[in-house]
Amino acid sequence: MKAGFISLGCAKNLVDTELMLGILNENGIELVTNPADADILIVNTCAFIQAAKEESITTILNMAEYKESGRCRALIVAGCLGQRYGQELLDEIPEADAIIGTSAWDRIMEAVRDSLRGHRVVITDHEKIYDSKTPRIRTTPNYSAWVKIAEGCDHRCSFCAIPLIRGKFISRSIEDIVAEVQNLVADGVKEINLIAQDSTNYGRDLYGEPSLARLLKELVKIPEQFWIRILYSYPKNFTDELIEVIASESKVCKYVDLPLQHASNSVLERMKRPDTREEIETLLTKIREKIPGVAIRSTFIVGFPGESEEDFQTLKTFIQTQRFDHVGIFAYSQEEGTVAATLPDQVPEEVMQNRYHELMSLQSQISQEINESLVEKEFKVLIEGRDEESNNIAIGRSYREAPEVDGQIYVEGDRRSQPGDMVRVRIKAGFTYDLAAERVLDVVVKGSGGKSKKKSFSPKDILNRLGI
């Protein structure tokens, strides 16, 4: 039997895909990349906002065509869309043979067997999360991995359907996460991306208090050289202890991902966010003071119900003043089942789109200015590949850029670096989202007391010293 898989949505969803791939493989099912070759097709769906739902439905229907043109005998719909709509989805899409929810990834073989027997089933389970012993086939490059430290969400933001889909917040133990990261690093992974719906809430259910700092202190004890990146943090639990760990531990990226959603207190209140603009500003000031060189990413929603022009200008001024390194802007999506969907004063689509483009334009200008300010600064870069048009350019990211969502660094004149290599570069030019750099060579220079010190020189420096 052969199975093909399509994974949509966020990195948290991708981890679930990798778990299902591991279970399929352990049960002797061959994994293929061409859907025309698959006996079983599985679509792991996203249902976060309307556009994601539409993409999921389109993908399901496209895969259903292989029942006619390929060898597909079973089409399985997994993930958020299946969790949220279950039987309704099965009724609406007769080509689908099974629906499995976000917590039913470990029952993928049950769905396969039932489908092949001609039984159309819906399988949704209660909240659970994988552990370090769960079979898994990573689909990310061998130097980078996602590690889900918790599942679900206990927040009740009025615009968000995630708690309805993913259930309550449950954490993995510190010991189990450390075991997984040890295995990944031993396998050559250089970048560990810790993810959860709210990473800073990690451990509250197990240890009685947010324990992300405690987890990080254990992870940095792993001896190999690698990065740890924290994604999806909430301001409320961004503690002084966490700031100190990020500032002091070299393995922890000086990168803060803090989805803030808005800056108008009246909008934040209607969003049921627990922070005020003043509290957020105080936290941002503290983070920047305590973590030199920190890169801060955030996301914001425009067009939330009742967002006035004054509210929007408050948000715009906030973004202008704070000058985030990376920003994602989203137009509000009215999701059924959420409190916000029932609020009065829904913002017209045209107004929403105008505000979206205005903030995107503003952030583009800020991003370019920040990137230009990095010229002549040096960074360690994780190489991810090479430019398709020139073998003379390597492409990678520093601690300042998260995978998939931020820009990249183009290392010019680098013919040697391979994916997974860590190299030191000097920034030569900054653009709206990306950076251009040159490779810096490490030269050992003898210091006092017979100790060796490393000093960085660029190829140009060395040529100048040689008089060439």
N, C-alpha and C positions, 0 to 999 in steps of 0.2 A: 504494500500500500504506500502511496505517495501523498504528501500533504503540502499545500501551498498556503502561505500566511501573508496577510496584509495588516499592518498595525497603524492605526490613526491616532491623532491626539498627542498627549503630553508624554514626557519621559516616564511618568508613573505608570501610564498605560503600557509603555514599551517594556517595562519590567515584567508586567503580567504576561505579555506576549512571549518573552524569553522563558518564563516559567512553563507556559504551555508547550513551547517548542521542546523544552527539556523533557517533559513528560511524554510527549509524542515519540521523541527519539528513543527514550528508555523502553518504550513499548514496541520498538522495532519498525516504526513508521518512518520512511525516508522523507526528508525535507527537500523540496524543490523550489526553485525561484520562478519558473515559468508556469503560470496558472493553467496553461493548456495541458501540462503534463501531470496535473494533480488529480487524484481520486477524491480527495477531500480538500475543500477550500474553506478557510477560516478568516473572517474579517473581525478584527478587534476594533470596536467602534468608539467614537467620542460623542458626547452629548452635552458638552459644556455650554455652548451657545448655539443659536439657530444655524449659523453658517457651518458649524461642525456637524450638526445633525444632517444637514443637506448633503455634505460631503460623504458622510457615512452611508446614507441611503443610496446615493449615486454609485458608490463603490460596491455596495451589496448587489445592486442591479447589474452592474457591469460584470461582476464575478458570476452572477446567475447565468449569463450567456454561455459560460463554458459547460453548462449542462447540455447544451445543444452542440456547441462547436468543439468541445474538448472531451475529456474523459471523466469529468466531475460527476460523482455519484452522491455527494453530500455537501451541502452548503451550510456552514455554521456561523451564526452571528454571535460574537462575544462582546464583553465590555460594557461601557456605560449606557449605550443605547438599549442593549438587551436588558440590563438591570432595571432601567427606568420604565421600559414599555412592555417587556415580557411577552405575554400572550397576545396583546394587541399587535405587536410587531409581527408575530408569527401569523396572525390572521391576515394582516395587510400585505404580507409578502409571501405568497404561496411557494415561491422558489426556495425559501429558507426551510431547512430541515430541523434545525435546533437553535435554541436561544440559550446562552449561558451568561450569567451576570458577572459583575466585577469580582465577587468573592467566590465564584465557582470555577476559577481557573484550574483547580486541582481535579475537577471532574470532567476535564476535556475528553478523556477516553470514553467515559460513559456517554457523552454526547455523540462521539464518533460511532460507537457501537449501536446506539439506538437509531441513529440516522441511517446507517447502512442496513438496518433491519426494516426500515420503512416506517419507523415510529417518529412522529414529530413531537419534540419535547421542549419544555421550558425548565431550565435549572437555575435557580437563584438561591444562594446560601446566605447565612448571616456573616457578620464581619469576621474576617481573619486575615492573617498576613503570613507570608512565607518565612522560612528560616534558612540558615546557612547550609543545611543538608538537602534542601529542595532541589531536584534536578533543574538545571537551567542552561540554556544555550544563549550566550551573549551575541547580540547582533551589532553591537557597537565596535569601533576599531579596537584592536587588541590592547591599545595603550590607555583606553578610557572606559570607565564603567559607571553606571548608575547604581546606587545602593539605596533602596527604600528603607528608611528607618522607622516609619510609622505609616499607618493607613487611616483613611477616614478623616473626619473633622468635627469638632465640637462647637465651632463657631456657628453663628446663625446670621451671617450677613444677609441682608434682605434681598440682594440681587442674585445670590448664588445657589445653584441646585446641587452642588457637590455633596453636602450632607444627606440629601435625599437619595443620592446615587451610591456613595461610598460608605455611608453609615458613620457610626461613632468613631472617635479617635482611639486607635490602639497602637502601642509601641512595641518594638522588638527589644529584647534585653541587650544591654551593653555587651555582654559576653558573646552573644550570637552575632552581633554586628561586627565585633572585632574579629571573630573567627572568619566571617565572610571576607572582610577586607584583607586579612592575612593571606587567604587563599588567592584573592585577586592580585595582590601585589606580588606574591610568589610566582604568579602566572605572567608577570610582566606589565601589569597595569601601572601607569604613571600618574593617572588622574582619577581620584575617587570623588564622585559627585553625590553628596548626601541629599536626598529628596524626601519630602513628605508634604502633605497639604499645608501644614504649619510646622516647619522644622524646629522653631524655637519653643514649641509646646512639647517637644520630645520628652518622654519619660515621666510626665506628670501622672499618668495612670499607673505606672509601675512603681515609681519612687516617691510619689507624693509632692513632687515639685519639678519644674522644668529642669532637665538634666543634660541639655546639649553640651554645655561646657564640660561636664563630667565625662561624657562620651568622647569628646575630642581629646581630652587629656589621656585617655586610654589608647586612642587610635595613633597618636603621635609617638607612642612608645614602640610601634612597629619599626624595626631598624632600617628597612629599605628606603630609598629616596623616592618620594611621590608627593603629589599635591592632594590636599583635601579641600573641596569646595562645598560651601553650604548654600543651598537654594531654597527659596520660598520661606522667608522669615516674616514674623509678625512683630510690629513695634513693641507691643505690650510686654512680651517676654524676652526682649533683647536686653539681657542683664549686664551689669558691670562686669561680672565674672566672665561672661561670654566675650565681651569686648576685650578684656585682658588676655584671654586665650588667643583670640584672633591676632592681637597685636604682638604677642610674645612668641608664638610658636611658628617656626619657619615653614613647617609643612602645611599650615592652614593658610589658604589663599586670603590675601587682604582684599576680599571681595564680599560686598554685602548686598544681597538681593532682598529688597524690602518693599513688596507690593503695597502701596499706600492708598491707591484708588481715588483719593480726592484730597483737597486742602481746605475746602469750605466747611466750617463746623456744622452748618445746617445740613449740608449734603451728607457729611460723615454720620451725623445723627440719624438721618433717614436710612442710610445704608446699614445702620446698626453696627458701625465700626466702634471699637472701644476707645479710640484715641481722639484727641483734639489736635488741631493744627499746632497749637502752642507746645503740646507734649512731643509731637513729631519733630518740630524744629529743635527742641532741646536735645532730643536723642541724636539727631543728625549732627548737631554741633559737637556733642560728646564723642560720637564715632569718629569724626574727622580729627578731633584733637588727640584722641587716644590711639588712633591707628594711622600713622603717617603713610601717605601714598595710597590710602584706601580707594578702591573703585566702588561706586554705589550705583546699583540698578534699581529702578522702580517701575511700576505700571500704574496707569490712571484710566478711569472711565469717564467719558464725556457723555452728556445727554441723559444722565440719570433723572428719573421722574422729579419734576419740580426744580431742576437746575436752572436758575435764573441767569441772566447775563452777568449780574454781579457775582454770582457763584463762579461762573466760568472765568471771569477776570481775576478772581482770587486765586483760582487754580493756575492760571497763566502766569500771574505774578510770582507765585510760589515756585514754579518750574524755572522761571527766569532767575530768581534769587538763589535757589539751591544748586542749580547747575549740575544736575546728575550726569554721571558718565554715560549711562545707558538708560533709555526710557522706552517703554511700550505703551502705546495709546490704543484704547479700545472704545468703540462706540457701544453704548449700552444695548444689551439684548434682553428683550422682555421674555423671561422664562416662566412657563406655567408652573404653578406649585410654589412659586416664591412670593414673599410678601410684596416685593417691589412691583410685581406684575399687576397688582391690584391697586397701586397707588394712583391718585389723580395726577393731572398735569404731566402726562407723558409728553416728552419733548418731540417735536416734529422731526422726521427723518432728515429733511434738508438742513435744519438747524444743527442737528447732531453731526452730520457729515462736514459742515462748514467748520465746526469747532474742532473736529478730529483733524482736518487738514491744517488748520491754523496751528495747533499744538505740534503736529508732526514737523511743520516747517520751522517752528521755533526751536524744537529739539535738534533738528538737523544742523542749524546754525551753531547751537551750543556744542554739539558733539564735535563739529569740525574745529571749533576754537580750542576745545580741550585737547583734541588729537594733535593740533598744531603746537600746543604748548609742551608736548612730550618730545619734540625734536631734540636730539642729542642725549636723551636719557637712555639708559641701558636696562634691558629686561632679559630674564630667562624665558625662552620660548619653547613650547612643546610643538614639535613639527608634526603636521597632519597629512601633508601631501606635497605635490609639486604642481606648479602652474601648467595647465594643459597646453599652452602655446609656447612655453619656454622652459627648457630643462635647466635653465640658469637661475630659476626662482623657486625657493621653497616657501611653503605656506604653513603658518601655525598660529598659536595663541599664547599670550602671556597670562599671568594670574588675573589680569584685568578683563579678560574676555571669556565668558562662559560658552560652552559648546552650543551651537545651533542658533542662539538668540543674539549674540553680539558679533562684532566685526572680527577681522583676521589681520595678521601681520604678514606682509609679503617680504621675504628675506632675499634681497637681490644679490646676485653673484654667488649664490650657494648651490654648488653642484653635488655636494656630498651627502647632505642630511637626508635621512630617511624617516618615514612616519614612526613616531615614538621616541625619536631623539630629542634630547634637551640641549638647546644651544643658547649662547648669549648673543644678543644683538644690540645694535645702537639704532635708534629711530632717526630716520633721515627726512621723512615727510609725513604729514598727517592729513587725512581726508575726512569726509563726512562720517564714515563708519570704519574704514580700514586704515592701516598704517603701512608705510614702506620703511624697510630697515636694511642694514648691512650686518653681516656676521662679524662678531668680535672674537678674536683668538685669545685663548688663555695662555699666558706665558708665565713660567715659574721664575720668580725673582728671589734670590737669596736675601734674607733679612738678617737683622742682628741676632746674635745668639745661635746662629746656625739654623734657624727655623726658616721654612719656606713660606713665602707669601705669594698669593696669586694676584697678578695685576692684569688688567684687560687692555689689549691693544686691538685696534681695527687693522685690517690689511693695509689701509692707507697709511696708518701710523708707522707700521713696520717698514713699508716702502720708503717713507720719508727718512726714517732713521738710517736706512741703507743708502740714502742719497739717490734713490731711483725715482 
